[in-house]
Amino acid sequence: MNTLKRGYSIVKKDSRVVSDIRDIKVDDIRAVSKEAYVLPTDCDHHIYILRDSDRMNSFAQNALLKIMEEPPQNTMFLLLSPS
C-alpha cells in the first residue's frame, strides 16, 4: 500500500484511509473535506475510511460533523473505532 503524507494510505485511486498512531486532527479532516468536493475520476464514489475515529479531537469532530451533515455527492465515510 502506498503511503501519502500524514497517515493517508491509498486503498484505491478514489479511496483513502485516515489513520496514524497519533490523534486525528482538524487539519486531517479539512484535507479530506477539500478532497471530497472534487468529483471521483475512476470510480463512482470517494470512500474515506477513518480508522480509530475515537482518536479525533473535538475540533476534528466538529469539522467532520459539518461535512457529514451535507456530504458532497458521491462521497461515503466509514468511521471505525475499536469499541
TISE-233164 format. One record per atom (N, C-alpha, C, O): z, y negated, x negated; residue in three letters; atom name; residue number from 0. Coordinates in nm, 2 decimals, always signed. Layout:
<zz=Z, yy=Y, xx=X, resn=ALA, name=CA, resi=NUM> $
...
//
This chain:
<zz=+0.00, yy=+0.12, xx=-0.08, resn=MET, name=N, resi=0> $
<zz=+0.00, yy=+0.00, xx=+0.00, resn=MET, name=CA, resi=0> $
<zz=+0.00, yy=-0.12, xx=-0.09, resn=MET, name=C, resi=0> $
<zz=+0.08, yy=-0.14, xx=-0.18, resn=MET, name=O, resi=0> $
<zz=-0.09, yy=-0.22, xx=-0.06, resn=ASN, name=N, resi=1> $
<zz=-0.10, yy=-0.34, xx=-0.14, resn=ASN, name=CA, resi=1> $
<zz=+0.02, yy=-0.43, xx=-0.10, resn=ASN, name=C, resi=1> $
<zz=+0.05, yy=-0.44, xx=+0.02, resn=ASN, name=O, resi=1> $
<zz=+0.07, yy=-0.50, xx=-0.19, resn=THR, name=N, resi=2> $
<zz=+0.18, yy=-0.59, xx=-0.16, resn=THR, name=CA, resi=2> $
<zz=+0.14, yy=-0.74, xx=-0.18, resn=THR, name=C, resi=2> $
<zz=+0.08, yy=-0.77, xx=-0.28, resn=THR, name=O, resi=2> $
<zz=+0.16, yy=-0.82, xx=-0.08, resn=LEU, name=N, resi=3> $
<zz=+0.14, yy=-0.96, xx=-0.09, resn=LEU, name=CA, resi=3> $
<zz=+0.27, yy=-1.03, xx=-0.13, resn=LEU, name=C, resi=3> $
<zz=+0.37, yy=-0.97, xx=-0.15, resn=LEU, name=O, resi=3> $
<zz=+0.26, yy=-1.16, xx=-0.14, resn=LYS, name=N, resi=4> $
<zz=+0.38, yy=-1.24, xx=-0.18, resn=LYS, name=CA, resi=4> $
<zz=+0.49, yy=-1.22, xx=-0.08, resn=LYS, name=C, resi=4> $
<zz=+0.46, yy=-1.21, xx=+0.04, resn=LYS, name=O, resi=4> $
<zz=+0.61, yy=-1.23, xx=-0.12, resn=ARG, name=N, resi=5> $
<zz=+0.73, yy=-1.24, xx=-0.04, resn=ARG, name=CA, resi=5> $
<zz=+0.75, yy=-1.13, xx=+0.06, resn=ARG, name=C, resi=5> $
<zz=+0.79, yy=-1.16, xx=+0.18, resn=ARG, name=O, resi=5> $
<zz=+0.72, yy=-1.01, xx=+0.02, resn=GLY, name=N, resi=6> $
<zz=+0.76, yy=-0.90, xx=+0.11, resn=GLY, name=CA, resi=6> $
<zz=+0.66, yy=-0.86, xx=+0.22, resn=GLY, name=C, resi=6> $
<zz=+0.70, yy=-0.77, xx=+0.30, resn=GLY, name=O, resi=6> $
<zz=+0.54, yy=-0.91, xx=+0.22, resn=TYR, name=N, resi=7> $
<zz=+0.44, yy=-0.87, xx=+0.32, resn=TYR, name=CA, resi=7> $
<zz=+0.37, yy=-0.75, xx=+0.26, resn=TYR, name=C, resi=7> $
<zz=+0.33, yy=-0.75, xx=+0.14, resn=TYR, name=O, resi=7> $
<zz=+0.34, yy=-0.66, xx=+0.34, resn=SER, name=N, resi=8> $
<zz=+0.26, yy=-0.54, xx=+0.29, resn=SER, name=CA, resi=8> $
<zz=+0.14, yy=-0.52, xx=+0.38, resn=SER, name=C, resi=8> $
<zz=+0.15, yy=-0.54, xx=+0.51, resn=SER, name=O, resi=8> $
<zz=+0.03, yy=-0.49, xx=+0.33, resn=ILE, name=N, resi=9> $
<zz=-0.09, yy=-0.47, xx=+0.41, resn=ILE, name=CA, resi=9> $
<zz=-0.09, yy=-0.33, xx=+0.46, resn=ILE, name=C, resi=9> $
<zz=-0.08, yy=-0.23, xx=+0.39, resn=ILE, name=O, resi=9> $
<zz=-0.09, yy=-0.32, xx=+0.59, resn=VAL, name=N, resi=10> $
<zz=-0.09, yy=-0.19, xx=+0.66, resn=VAL, name=CA, resi=10> $
<zz=-0.24, yy=-0.16, xx=+0.70, resn=VAL, name=C, resi=10> $
<zz=-0.29, yy=-0.06, xx=+0.67, resn=VAL, name=O, resi=10> $
<zz=-0.30, yy=-0.26, xx=+0.75, resn=LYS, name=N, resi=11> $
<zz=-0.44, yy=-0.26, xx=+0.79, resn=LYS, name=CA, resi=11> $
<zz=-0.48, yy=-0.40, xx=+0.77, resn=LYS, name=C, resi=11> $
<zz=-0.40, yy=-0.49, xx=+0.76, resn=LYS, name=O, resi=11> $
<zz=-0.61, yy=-0.43, xx=+0.78, resn=LYS, name=N, resi=12> $
<zz=-0.65, yy=-0.57, xx=+0.75, resn=LYS, name=CA, resi=12> $
<zz=-0.58, yy=-0.67, xx=+0.84, resn=LYS, name=C, resi=12> $
<zz=-0.55, yy=-0.78, xx=+0.79, resn=LYS, name=O, resi=12> $
<zz=-0.57, yy=-0.64, xx=+0.97, resn=ASP, name=N, resi=13> $
<zz=-0.51, yy=-0.74, xx=+1.06, resn=ASP, name=CA, resi=13> $
<zz=-0.37, yy=-0.70, xx=+1.10, resn=ASP, name=C, resi=13> $
<zz=-0.32, yy=-0.74, xx=+1.21, resn=ASP, name=O, resi=13> $
<zz=-0.30, yy=-0.62, xx=+1.02, resn=SER, name=N, resi=14> $
<zz=-0.16, yy=-0.59, xx=+1.05, resn=SER, name=CA, resi=14> $
<zz=-0.07, yy=-0.62, xx=+0.93, resn=SER, name=C, resi=14> $
<zz=-0.12, yy=-0.62, xx=+0.81, resn=SER, name=O, resi=14> $
<zz=+0.05, yy=-0.66, xx=+0.95, resn=ARG, name=N, resi=15> $
<zz=+0.15, yy=-0.70, xx=+0.85, resn=ARG, name=CA, resi=15> $
<zz=+0.28, yy=-0.64, xx=+0.87, resn=ARG, name=C, resi=15> $
<zz=+0.33, yy=-0.63, xx=+0.99, resn=ARG, name=O, resi=15> $
<zz=+0.35, yy=-0.60, xx=+0.77, resn=VAL, name=N, resi=16> $
<zz=+0.49, yy=-0.56, xx=+0.77, resn=VAL, name=CA, resi=16> $
<zz=+0.57, yy=-0.67, xx=+0.71, resn=VAL, name=C, resi=16> $
<zz=+0.54, yy=-0.70, xx=+0.59, resn=VAL, name=O, resi=16> $
<zz=+0.67, yy=-0.72, xx=+0.78, resn=VAL, name=N, resi=17> $
<zz=+0.75, yy=-0.82, xx=+0.72, resn=VAL, name=CA, resi=17> $
<zz=+0.89, yy=-0.76, xx=+0.69, resn=VAL, name=C, resi=17> $
<zz=+0.96, yy=-0.73, xx=+0.79, resn=VAL, name=O, resi=17> $
<zz=+0.92, yy=-0.75, xx=+0.57, resn=SER, name=N, resi=18> $
<zz=+1.05, yy=-0.69, xx=+0.53, resn=SER, name=CA, resi=18> $
<zz=+1.07, yy=-0.71, xx=+0.38, resn=SER, name=C, resi=18> $
<zz=+0.97, yy=-0.73, xx=+0.31, resn=SER, name=O, resi=18> $
<zz=+1.19, yy=-0.70, xx=+0.34, resn=ASP, name=N, resi=19> $
<zz=+1.22, yy=-0.71, xx=+0.20, resn=ASP, name=CA, resi=19> $
<zz=+1.37, yy=-0.67, xx=+0.19, resn=ASP, name=C, resi=19> $
<zz=+1.43, yy=-0.65, xx=+0.29, resn=ASP, name=O, resi=19> $
<zz=+1.42, yy=-0.67, xx=+0.07, resn=ILE, name=N, resi=20> $
<zz=+1.56, yy=-0.64, xx=+0.05, resn=ILE, name=CA, resi=20> $
<zz=+1.65, yy=-0.76, xx=+0.09, resn=ILE, name=C, resi=20> $
<zz=+1.77, yy=-0.74, xx=+0.10, resn=ILE, name=O, resi=20> $
<zz=+1.59, yy=-0.87, xx=+0.10, resn=ARG, name=N, resi=21> $
<zz=+1.66, yy=-0.99, xx=+0.14, resn=ARG, name=CA, resi=21> $
<zz=+1.65, yy=-1.02, xx=+0.29, resn=ARG, name=C, resi=21> $
<zz=+1.59, yy=-0.94, xx=+0.36, resn=ARG, name=O, resi=21> $
<zz=+1.72, yy=-1.12, xx=+0.33, resn=ASP, name=N, resi=22> $
<zz=+1.71, yy=-1.16, xx=+0.47, resn=ASP, name=CA, resi=22> $
<zz=+1.57, yy=-1.22, xx=+0.50, resn=ASP, name=C, resi=22> $
<zz=+1.50, yy=-1.27, xx=+0.42, resn=ASP, name=O, resi=22> $
<zz=+1.53, yy=-1.20, xx=+0.63, resn=ILE, name=N, resi=23> $
<zz=+1.40, yy=-1.26, xx=+0.67, resn=ILE, name=CA, resi=23> $
<zz=+1.43, yy=-1.41, xx=+0.71, resn=ILE, name=C, resi=23> $
<zz=+1.52, yy=-1.44, xx=+0.79, resn=ILE, name=O, resi=23> $
<zz=+1.37, yy=-1.50, xx=+0.64, resn=LYS, name=N, resi=24> $
<zz=+1.39, yy=-1.64, xx=+0.65, resn=LYS, name=CA, resi=24> $
<zz=+1.29, yy=-1.71, xx=+0.74, resn=LYS, name=C, resi=24> $
<zz=+1.19, yy=-1.65, xx=+0.78, resn=LYS, name=O, resi=24> $
<zz=+1.32, yy=-1.83, xx=+0.78, resn=VAL, name=N, resi=25> $
<zz=+1.23, yy=-1.91, xx=+0.87, resn=VAL, name=CA, resi=25> $
<zz=+1.10, yy=-1.93, xx=+0.81, resn=VAL, name=C, resi=25> $
<zz=+1.00, yy=-1.93, xx=+0.88, resn=VAL, name=O, resi=25> $
<zz=+1.08, yy=-1.94, xx=+0.68, resn=ASP, name=N, resi=26> $
<zz=+0.95, yy=-1.96, xx=+0.61, resn=ASP, name=CA, resi=26> $
<zz=+0.87, yy=-1.83, xx=+0.63, resn=ASP, name=C, resi=26> $
<zz=+0.75, yy=-1.85, xx=+0.65, resn=ASP, name=O, resi=26> $
<zz=+0.93, yy=-1.72, xx=+0.63, resn=ASP, name=N, resi=27> $
<zz=+0.86, yy=-1.59, xx=+0.66, resn=ASP, name=CA, resi=27> $
<zz=+0.80, yy=-1.59, xx=+0.80, resn=ASP, name=C, resi=27> $
<zz=+0.68, yy=-1.55, xx=+0.82, resn=ASP, name=O, resi=27> $
<zz=+0.88, yy=-1.63, xx=+0.90, resn=ILE, name=N, resi=28> $
<zz=+0.83, yy=-1.63, xx=+1.03, resn=ILE, name=CA, resi=28> $
<zz=+0.73, yy=-1.74, xx=+1.05, resn=ILE, name=C, resi=28> $
<zz=+0.63, yy=-1.72, xx=+1.13, resn=ILE, name=O, resi=28> $
<zz=+0.74, yy=-1.85, xx=+0.99, resn=ARG, name=N, resi=29> $
<zz=+0.64, yy=-1.96, xx=+1.00, resn=ARG, name=CA, resi=29> $
<zz=+0.51, yy=-1.92, xx=+0.94, resn=ARG, name=C, resi=29> $
<zz=+0.40, yy=-1.95, xx=+1.00, resn=ARG, name=O, resi=29> $
<zz=+0.51, yy=-1.84, xx=+0.84, resn=ALA, name=N, resi=30> $
<zz=+0.39, yy=-1.79, xx=+0.78, resn=ALA, name=CA, resi=30> $
<zz=+0.32, yy=-1.69, xx=+0.88, resn=ALA, name=C, resi=30> $
<zz=+0.20, yy=-1.69, xx=+0.89, resn=ALA, name=O, resi=30> $
<zz=+0.40, yy=-1.60, xx=+0.94, resn=VAL, name=N, resi=31> $
<zz=+0.35, yy=-1.51, xx=+1.04, resn=VAL, name=CA, resi=31> $
<zz=+0.29, yy=-1.59, xx=+1.16, resn=VAL, name=C, resi=31> $
<zz=+0.18, yy=-1.56, xx=+1.21, resn=VAL, name=O, resi=31> $
<zz=+0.36, yy=-1.69, xx=+1.20, resn=SER, name=N, resi=32> $
<zz=+0.32, yy=-1.77, xx=+1.31, resn=SER, name=CA, resi=32> $
<zz=+0.19, yy=-1.84, xx=+1.29, resn=SER, name=C, resi=32> $
<zz=+0.10, yy=-1.84, xx=+1.37, resn=SER, name=O, resi=32> $
<zz=+0.17, yy=-1.90, xx=+1.17, resn=LYS, name=N, resi=33> $
<zz=+0.05, yy=-1.97, xx=+1.13, resn=LYS, name=CA, resi=33> $
<zz=-0.07, yy=-1.87, xx=+1.13, resn=LYS, name=C, resi=33> $
<zz=-0.18, yy=-1.90, xx=+1.18, resn=LYS, name=O, resi=33> $
<zz=-0.04, yy=-1.75, xx=+1.07, resn=GLU, name=N, resi=34> $
<zz=-0.15, yy=-1.65, xx=+1.06, resn=GLU, name=CA, resi=34> $
<zz=-0.18, yy=-1.59, xx=+1.20, resn=GLU, name=C, resi=34> $
<zz=-0.30, yy=-1.55, xx=+1.22, resn=GLU, name=O, resi=34> $
<zz=-0.09, yy=-1.58, xx=+1.29, resn=ALA, name=N, resi=35> $
<zz=-0.11, yy=-1.52, xx=+1.42, resn=ALA, name=CA, resi=35> $
<zz=-0.21, yy=-1.59, xx=+1.51, resn=ALA, name=C, resi=35> $
<zz=-0.27, yy=-1.53, xx=+1.59, resn=ALA, name=O, resi=35> $
<zz=-0.22, yy=-1.72, xx=+1.48, resn=TYR, name=N, resi=36> $
<zz=-0.31, yy=-1.80, xx=+1.57, resn=TYR, name=CA, resi=36> $
<zz=-0.45, yy=-1.79, xx=+1.52, resn=TYR, name=C, resi=36> $
<zz=-0.54, yy=-1.85, xx=+1.58, resn=TYR, name=O, resi=36> $
<zz=-0.48, yy=-1.72, xx=+1.41, resn=VAL, name=N, resi=37> $
<zz=-0.62, yy=-1.70, xx=+1.37, resn=VAL, name=CA, resi=37> $
<zz=-0.67, yy=-1.57, xx=+1.43, resn=VAL, name=C, resi=37> $
<zz=-0.59, yy=-1.47, xx=+1.43, resn=VAL, name=O, resi=37> $
<zz=-0.78, yy=-1.57, xx=+1.50, resn=LEU, name=N, resi=38> $
<zz=-0.83, yy=-1.45, xx=+1.56, resn=LEU, name=CA, resi=38> $
<zz=-0.85, yy=-1.34, xx=+1.46, resn=LEU, name=C, resi=38> $
<zz=-0.89, yy=-1.36, xx=+1.35, resn=LEU, name=O, resi=38> $
<zz=-0.82, yy=-1.21, xx=+1.50, resn=PRO, name=N, resi=39> $
<zz=-0.84, yy=-1.10, xx=+1.42, resn=PRO, name=CA, resi=39> $
<zz=-0.99, yy=-1.08, xx=+1.38, resn=PRO, name=C, resi=39> $
<zz=-1.07, yy=-1.11, xx=+1.46, resn=PRO, name=O, resi=39> $
<zz=-1.01, yy=-1.03, xx=+1.26, resn=THR, name=N, resi=40> $
<zz=-1.15, yy=-1.02, xx=+1.22, resn=THR, name=CA, resi=40> $
<zz=-1.21, yy=-0.88, xx=+1.24, resn=THR, name=C, resi=40> $
<zz=-1.32, yy=-0.86, xx=+1.29, resn=THR, name=O, resi=40> $
<zz=-1.13, yy=-0.77, xx=+1.20, resn=ASP, name=N, resi=41> $
<zz=-1.18, yy=-0.64, xx=+1.20, resn=ASP, name=CA, resi=41> $
<zz=-1.12, yy=-0.55, xx=+1.31, resn=ASP, name=C, resi=41> $
<zz=-1.17, yy=-0.44, xx=+1.33, resn=ASP, name=O, resi=41> $
<zz=-1.03, yy=-0.60, xx=+1.38, resn=CYS, name=N, resi=42> $
<zz=-0.96, yy=-0.53, xx=+1.48, resn=CYS, name=CA, resi=42> $
<zz=-0.95, yy=-0.61, xx=+1.61, resn=CYS, name=C, resi=42> $
<zz=-0.99, yy=-0.72, xx=+1.62, resn=CYS, name=O, resi=42> $
<zz=-0.89, yy=-0.54, xx=+1.72, resn=ASP, name=N, resi=43> $
<zz=-0.88, yy=-0.61, xx=+1.84, resn=ASP, name=CA, resi=43> $
<zz=-0.75, yy=-0.70, xx=+1.84, resn=ASP, name=C, resi=43> $
<zz=-0.74, yy=-0.80, xx=+1.92, resn=ASP, name=O, resi=43> $
<zz=-0.65, yy=-0.66, xx=+1.76, resn=HIS, name=N, resi=44> $
<zz=-0.52, yy=-0.73, xx=+1.77, resn=HIS, name=CA, resi=44> $
<zz=-0.47, yy=-0.75, xx=+1.63, resn=HIS, name=C, resi=44> $
<zz=-0.49, yy=-0.68, xx=+1.53, resn=HIS, name=O, resi=44> $
<zz=-0.38, yy=-0.86, xx=+1.61, resn=HIS, name=N, resi=45> $
<zz=-0.30, yy=-0.87, xx=+1.50, resn=HIS, name=CA, resi=45> $
<zz=-0.17, yy=-0.79, xx=+1.54, resn=HIS, name=C, resi=45> $
<zz=-0.12, yy=-0.81, xx=+1.65, resn=HIS, name=O, resi=45> $
<zz=-0.12, yy=-0.72, xx=+1.44, resn=ILE, name=N, resi=46> $
<zz=+0.01, yy=-0.64, xx=+1.47, resn=ILE, name=CA, resi=46> $
<zz=+0.10, yy=-0.68, xx=+1.35, resn=ILE, name=C, resi=46> $
<zz=+0.07, yy=-0.67, xx=+1.24, resn=ILE, name=O, resi=46> $
<zz=+0.22, yy=-0.73, xx=+1.39, resn=TYR, name=N, resi=47> $
<zz=+0.32, yy=-0.77, xx=+1.30, resn=TYR, name=CA, resi=47> $
<zz=+0.44, yy=-0.68, xx=+1.32, resn=TYR, name=C, resi=47> $
<zz=+0.50, yy=-0.68, xx=+1.43, resn=TYR, name=O, resi=47> $
<zz=+0.48, yy=-0.61, xx=+1.22, resn=ILE, name=N, resi=48> $
<zz=+0.60, yy=-0.52, xx=+1.22, resn=ILE, name=CA, resi=48> $
<zz=+0.71, yy=-0.59, xx=+1.14, resn=ILE, name=C, resi=48> $
<zz=+0.70, yy=-0.61, xx=+1.02, resn=ILE, name=O, resi=48> $
<zz=+0.81, yy=-0.62, xx=+1.21, resn=LEU, name=N, resi=49> $
<zz=+0.93, yy=-0.69, xx=+1.14, resn=LEU, name=CA, resi=49> $
<zz=+1.04, yy=-0.58, xx=+1.12, resn=LEU, name=C, resi=49> $
<zz=+1.12, yy=-0.56, xx=+1.21, resn=LEU, name=O, resi=49> $
<zz=+1.04, yy=-0.52, xx=+1.01, resn=ARG, name=N, resi=50> $
<zz=+1.14, yy=-0.42, xx=+0.98, resn=ARG, name=CA, resi=50> $
<zz=+1.27, yy=-0.49, xx=+0.95, resn=ARG, name=C, resi=50> $
<zz=+1.27, yy=-0.61, xx=+0.90, resn=ARG, name=O, resi=50> $
<zz=+1.38, yy=-0.42, xx=+0.98, resn=ASP, name=N, resi=51> $
<zz=+1.51, yy=-0.48, xx=+0.95, resn=ASP, name=CA, resi=51> $
<zz=+1.52, yy=-0.62, xx=+1.02, resn=ASP, name=C, resi=51> $
<zz=+1.57, yy=-0.72, xx=+0.96, resn=ASP, name=O, resi=51> $
<zz=+1.48, yy=-0.63, xx=+1.14, resn=SER, name=N, resi=52> $
<zz=+1.48, yy=-0.76, xx=+1.21, resn=SER, name=CA, resi=52> $
<zz=+1.62, yy=-0.81, xx=+1.23, resn=SER, name=C, resi=52> $
<zz=+1.64, yy=-0.93, xx=+1.26, resn=SER, name=O, resi=52> $
<zz=+1.72, yy=-0.73, xx=+1.22, resn=ASP, name=N, resi=53> $
<zz=+1.86, yy=-0.77, xx=+1.23, resn=ASP, name=CA, resi=53> $
<zz=+1.90, yy=-0.86, xx=+1.12, resn=ASP, name=C, resi=53> $
<zz=+2.00, yy=-0.92, xx=+1.12, resn=ASP, name=O, resi=53> $
<zz=+1.82, yy=-0.86, xx=+1.01, resn=ARG, name=N, resi=54> $
<zz=+1.85, yy=-0.95, xx=+0.90, resn=ARG, name=CA, resi=54> $
<zz=+1.79, yy=-1.09, xx=+0.91, resn=ARG, name=C, resi=54> $
<zz=+1.81, yy=-1.17, xx=+0.81, resn=ARG, name=O, resi=54> $
<zz=+1.73, yy=-1.12, xx=+1.02, resn=MET, name=N, resi=55> $
<zz=+1.68, yy=-1.26, xx=+1.04, resn=MET, name=CA, resi=55> $
<zz=+1.80, yy=-1.36, xx=+1.05, resn=MET, name=C, resi=55> $
<zz=+1.90, yy=-1.33, xx=+1.12, resn=MET, name=O, resi=55> $
<zz=+1.79, yy=-1.47, xx=+0.98, resn=ASN, name=N, resi=56> $
<zz=+1.89, yy=-1.57, xx=+1.00, resn=ASN, name=CA, resi=56> $
<zz=+1.86, yy=-1.64, xx=+1.13, resn=ASN, name=C, resi=56> $
<zz=+1.76, yy=-1.62, xx=+1.19, resn=ASN, name=O, resi=56> $
<zz=+1.95, yy=-1.73, xx=+1.18, resn=SER, name=N, resi=57> $
<zz=+1.94, yy=-1.79, xx=+1.31, resn=SER, name=CA, resi=57> $
<zz=+1.81, yy=-1.88, xx=+1.32, resn=SER, name=C, resi=57> $
<zz=+1.75, yy=-1.89, xx=+1.42, resn=SER, name=O, resi=57> $
<zz=+1.78, yy=-1.95, xx=+1.21, resn=PHE, name=N, resi=58> $
<zz=+1.66, yy=-2.03, xx=+1.21, resn=PHE, name=CA, resi=58> $
<zz=+1.53, yy=-1.95, xx=+1.23, resn=PHE, name=C, resi=58> $
<zz=+1.44, yy=-1.99, xx=+1.30, resn=PHE, name=O, resi=58> $
<zz=+1.53, yy=-1.83, xx=+1.16, resn=ALA, name=N, resi=59> $
<zz=+1.41, yy=-1.74, xx=+1.17, resn=ALA, name=CA, resi=59> $
<zz=+1.41, yy=-1.69, xx=+1.31, resn=ALA, name=C, resi=59> $
<zz=+1.30, yy=-1.67, xx=+1.37, resn=ALA, name=O, resi=59> $
<zz=+1.52, yy=-1.65, xx=+1.37, resn=GLN, name=N, resi=60> $
<zz=+1.53, yy=-1.60, xx=+1.51, resn=GLN, name=CA, resi=60> $
<zz=+1.47, yy=-1.70, xx=+1.61, resn=GLN, name=C, resi=60> $
<zz=+1.39, yy=-1.67, xx=+1.70, resn=GLN, name=O, resi=60> $
<zz=+1.51, yy=-1.83, xx=+1.59, resn=ASN, name=N, resi=61> $
<zz=+1.46, yy=-1.94, xx=+1.68, resn=ASN, name=CA, resi=61> $
<zz=+1.31, yy=-1.96, xx=+1.66, resn=ASN, name=C, resi=61> $
<zz=+1.24, yy=-1.98, xx=+1.76, resn=ASN, name=O, resi=61> $
<zz=+1.26, yy=-1.95, xx=+1.54, resn=ALA, name=N, resi=62> $
<zz=+1.12, yy=-1.97, xx=+1.52, resn=ALA, name=CA, resi=62> $
<zz=+1.04, yy=-1.85, xx=+1.58, resn=ALA, name=C, resi=62> $
<zz=+0.93, yy=-1.87, xx=+1.63, resn=ALA, name=O, resi=62> $
<zz=+1.09, yy=-1.73, xx=+1.57, resn=LEU, name=N, resi=63> $
<zz=+1.03, yy=-1.61, xx=+1.62, resn=LEU, name=CA, resi=63> $
<zz=+1.03, yy=-1.62, xx=+1.78, resn=LEU, name=C, resi=63> $
<zz=+0.93, yy=-1.58, xx=+1.84, resn=LEU, name=O, resi=63> $
<zz=+1.14, yy=-1.66, xx=+1.83, resn=LEU, name=N, resi=64> $
<zz=+1.15, yy=-1.68, xx=+1.98, resn=LEU, name=CA, resi=64> $
<zz=+1.04, yy=-1.77, xx=+2.03, resn=LEU, name=C, resi=64> $
<zz=+0.99, yy=-1.75, xx=+2.14, resn=LEU, name=O, resi=64> $
<zz=+1.02, yy=-1.88, xx=+1.96, resn=LYS, name=N, resi=65> $
<zz=+0.92, yy=-1.98, xx=+2.00, resn=LYS, name=CA, resi=65> $
<zz=+0.78, yy=-1.91, xx=+2.01, resn=LYS, name=C, resi=65> $
<zz=+0.71, yy=-1.94, xx=+2.11, resn=LYS, name=O, resi=65> $
<zz=+0.74, yy=-1.83, xx=+1.91, resn=ILE, name=N, resi=66> $
<zz=+0.61, yy=-1.77, xx=+1.92, resn=ILE, name=CA, resi=66> $
<zz=+0.61, yy=-1.66, xx=+2.02, resn=ILE, name=C, resi=66> $
<zz=+0.50, yy=-1.63, xx=+2.07, resn=ILE, name=O, resi=66> $
<zz=+0.72, yy=-1.59, xx=+2.04, resn=MET, name=N, resi=67> $
<zz=+0.72, yy=-1.48, xx=+2.13, resn=MET, name=CA, resi=67> $
<zz=+0.72, yy=-1.52, xx=+2.28, resn=MET, name=C, resi=67> $
<zz=+0.67, yy=-1.45, xx=+2.36, resn=MET, name=O, resi=67> $
<zz=+0.77, yy=-1.64, xx=+2.30, resn=GLU, name=N, resi=68> $
<zz=+0.77, yy=-1.69, xx=+2.44, resn=GLU, name=CA, resi=68> $
<zz=+0.63, yy=-1.72, xx=+2.49, resn=GLU, name=C, resi=68> $
<zz=+0.59, yy=-1.70, xx=+2.60, resn=GLU, name=O, resi=68> $
<zz=+0.54, yy=-1.77, xx=+2.40, resn=GLU, name=N, resi=69> $
<zz=+0.40, yy=-1.79, xx=+2.43, resn=GLU, name=CA, resi=69> $
<zz=+0.32, yy=-1.74, xx=+2.31, resn=GLU, name=C, resi=69> $
<zz=+0.27, yy=-1.82, xx=+2.23, resn=GLU, name=O, resi=69> $
<zz=+0.30, yy=-1.61, xx=+2.31, resn=PRO, name=N, resi=70> $
<zz=+0.23, yy=-1.55, xx=+2.19, resn=PRO, name=CA, resi=70> $
<zz=+0.08, yy=-1.58, xx=+2.19, resn=PRO, name=C, resi=70> $
<zz=+0.02, yy=-1.60, xx=+2.30, resn=PRO, name=O, resi=70> $
<zz=+0.02, yy=-1.58, xx=+2.07, resn=PRO, name=N, resi=71> $
<zz=-0.12, yy=-1.60, xx=+2.07, resn=PRO, name=CA, resi=71> $
<zz=-0.19, yy=-1.48, xx=+2.13, resn=PRO, name=C, resi=71> $
<zz=-0.14, yy=-1.37, xx=+2.13, resn=PRO, name=O, resi=71> $
<zz=-0.31, yy=-1.51, xx=+2.17, resn=GLN, name=N, resi=72> $
<zz=-0.40, yy=-1.40, xx=+2.23, resn=GLN, name=CA, resi=72> $
<zz=-0.42, yy=-1.29, xx=+2.12, resn=GLN, name=C, resi=72> $
<zz=-0.43, yy=-1.32, xx=+2.00, resn=GLN, name=O, resi=72> $
<zz=-0.42, yy=-1.17, xx=+2.16, resn=ASN, name=N, resi=73> $
<zz=-0.45, yy=-1.05, xx=+2.07, resn=ASN, name=CA, resi=73> $
<zz=-0.34, yy=-1.04, xx=+1.96, resn=ASN, name=C, resi=73> $
<zz=-0.38, yy=-1.00, xx=+1.85, resn=ASN, name=O, resi=73> $
<zz=-0.22, yy=-1.07, xx=+1.99, resn=THR, name=N, resi=74> $
<zz=-0.11, yy=-1.05, xx=+1.89, resn=THR, name=CA, resi=74> $
<zz=+0.00, yy=-0.97, xx=+1.94, resn=THR, name=C, resi=74> $
<zz=+0.04, yy=-0.99, xx=+2.06, resn=THR, name=O, resi=74> $
<zz=+0.05, yy=-0.88, xx=+1.86, resn=MET, name=N, resi=75> $
<zz=+0.16, yy=-0.79, xx=+1.90, resn=MET, name=CA, resi=75> $
<zz=+0.27, yy=-0.80, xx=+1.79, resn=MET, name=C, resi=75> $
<zz=+0.24, yy=-0.80, xx=+1.67, resn=MET, name=O, resi=75> $
<zz=+0.39, yy=-0.80, xx=+1.84, resn=PHE, name=N, resi=76> $
<zz=+0.51, yy=-0.80, xx=+1.75, resn=PHE, name=CA, resi=76> $
<zz=+0.59, yy=-0.67, xx=+1.77, resn=PHE, name=C, resi=76> $
<zz=+0.62, yy=-0.64, xx=+1.89, resn=PHE, name=O, resi=76> $
<zz=+0.63, yy=-0.60, xx=+1.67, resn=LEU, name=N, resi=77> $
<zz=+0.72, yy=-0.49, xx=+1.68, resn=LEU, name=CA, resi=77> $
<zz=+0.84, yy=-0.53, xx=+1.59, resn=LEU, name=C, resi=77> $
<zz=+0.83, yy=-0.54, xx=+1.47, resn=LEU, name=O, resi=77> $
<zz=+0.96, yy=-0.53, xx=+1.66, resn=LEU, name=N, resi=78> $
<zz=+1.08, yy=-0.57, xx=+1.59, resn=LEU, name=CA, resi=78> $
<zz=+1.16, yy=-0.44, xx=+1.57, resn=LEU, name=C, resi=78> $
<zz=+1.19, yy=-0.37, xx=+1.67, resn=LEU, name=O, resi=78> $
<zz=+1.19, yy=-0.40, xx=+1.45, resn=LEU, name=N, resi=79> $
<zz=+1.26, yy=-0.28, xx=+1.42, resn=LEU, name=CA, resi=79> $
<zz=+1.40, yy=-0.31, xx=+1.36, resn=LEU, name=C, resi=79> $
<zz=+1.41, yy=-0.41, xx=+1.29, resn=LEU, name=O, resi=79> $
<zz=+1.50, yy=-0.23, xx=+1.39, resn=SER, name=N, resi=80> $
<zz=+1.63, yy=-0.25, xx=+1.34, resn=SER, name=CA, resi=80> $
<zz=+1.70, yy=-0.12, xx=+1.33, resn=SER, name=C, resi=80> $
<zz=+1.67, yy=-0.03, xx=+1.41, resn=SER, name=O, resi=80> $
<zz=+1.79, yy=-0.10, xx=+1.23, resn=PRO, name=N, resi=81> $
<zz=+1.85, yy=+0.03, xx=+1.21, resn=PRO, name=CA, resi=81> $
<zz=+1.94, yy=+0.08, xx=+1.33, resn=PRO, name=C, resi=81> $
<zz=+1.97, yy=+0.20, xx=+1.34, resn=PRO, name=O, resi=81> $
<zz=+1.98, yy=-0.02, xx=+1.41, resn=SER, name=N, resi=82> $
<zz=+2.07, yy=+0.03, xx=+1.52, resn=SER, name=CA, resi=82> $
<zz=+2.04, yy=-0.05, xx=+1.64, resn=SER, name=C, resi=82> $
<zz=+2.11, yy=-0.03, xx=+1.75, resn=SER, name=O, resi=82> $
//
